[in-house]
Amino acid sequence: MAEPAPDTCDLIIRNACVLTMNGQRTIYPSGAVAIRGHDIAAVGPEAKVTAAWRALRVIDAEGAIVHPGFIDAHLHVNAQTCRGFFRGDASKGSKAGPSYADWKAALAPEDEQAAAALASVEMLRHGITAFVEPGSAFDPDAVAAATQAVGVRCSLADAYLWDDMQLMGNIPGLMSPSLAKRVPPDRARCLKLLGGQLHRNKDKDGITHGHVALYGEGTASEELLKAGKALADREGVVLNSHIGYDLDLAQAMEKHWGMSRFAYLKKIGVLGRNTTFVHMNLIRDDEVEPIMSADAVSVWCPFAYASRATVLRQATRLPEMKRKGAVIALGTDSARQSSSGDAGFLAFVFSAEVGVTLVPEEILEMLTLGGARAAGLETIIGSIEPGKRADVVIRSARLAELGPGVDPAHQLVSAGHGATADTVLVNGRIVLRGGRPTLVDEGAVIAEAQASVGRMGKRLGIAPTGLWPRAA
Ligand SMILES: [Zn+2]
């Protein structure tokens, strides 16, 4: 019998070491990926893929690692431009002058757009193709404009849904009168806004999605928590919330609720497969079972965990939970003092510190499949498998950090995790080539960010930090 005639596709990536992240986690050391429209059409050994498919365009990966785009499961993307103004632990607040919370409250839509564009270019360069904005952008349309212009996938939620501030005194640095004025902790306001970003899910082929987020950390009433979960269930999206950033606040929540936090959330029906909880720096013994049996997602932000010396009081349990089979994703939180490409390496390092050293394969699961679950997008992203969207990263074949390339998973997590992406596709479209964005002028993005920083500095009357004198 004759072989069937090859099918046509738009692009084949050949000569690739493909980490598929499929069910068996198959690696194709001499692999190829066929892409048609927004989707992955085929993946496998190069000889097999190229026999079955004819492409309009072929990219030779030169033997480089090709992997599904990483997902930053927690990024306050509008904070990217405050770098250099705020150092150290933002939760303590400042004795004098505007705080990090004041900065956030002063952002105009054009500033959020500038920050999100800067962050998006940075993410692509680090092999991140999607992120979850956890309901902290005041103008989600401004963030969507930036991410769509650069070509990054994201999921958005409405800003600062909170209606109970009695516990927030534990983290004064995250509250400011100007922030409370801009996003008042008012139940009627929250219930009205809830679900305001879900209209984005109507475009099934789009790169901008919507989910439900409550700020969390004890700032939501039982009524608001239940309303958020009910809406997420009805709409088939995730309910995202901060919990356990600060240990004192976590203990205050236990006192307030009269039981451990996850016992309470289970009791009121706000714990399930579609719930994503961020930070999780405190997990009590009696909380492991409810979290795992619900198959809820935990997002670990290792920089935020380490920057507050949390380990000295409470070693993270997330590596242990990952080992037991819990779904864990990784997030940056705000990239004030790190890059969104650092989370995987930091998780690798800090898991060793607490005695459950995660292996690179586990880190890669957290960055891909875990992130996709955290975003509620696991049916379309997180692995290179036929039918999923073509969010694909080709690392460089010519960088020393990615050599010698003996063990691709170890190489990628341990040494090659920086801005080492050569070519990135999102939704089947090439958005980074030769390490540079293809849809926007990188110089213009940086200039916009600098202009925004100038405006913000004047608006708030602040100067950059830094110990050393600046000569004229
Ligand atoms: Zn956060």
Boltz pocket constraint, residues with backbone or C-beta under 6 A from the ligand:
constraints:
  - pocket:
      binder: B
      contacts: [[A, 74], [A, 76], [A, 134], [A, 242], [A, 278], [A, 333], [A, 334]]
      max_distance: 6.0
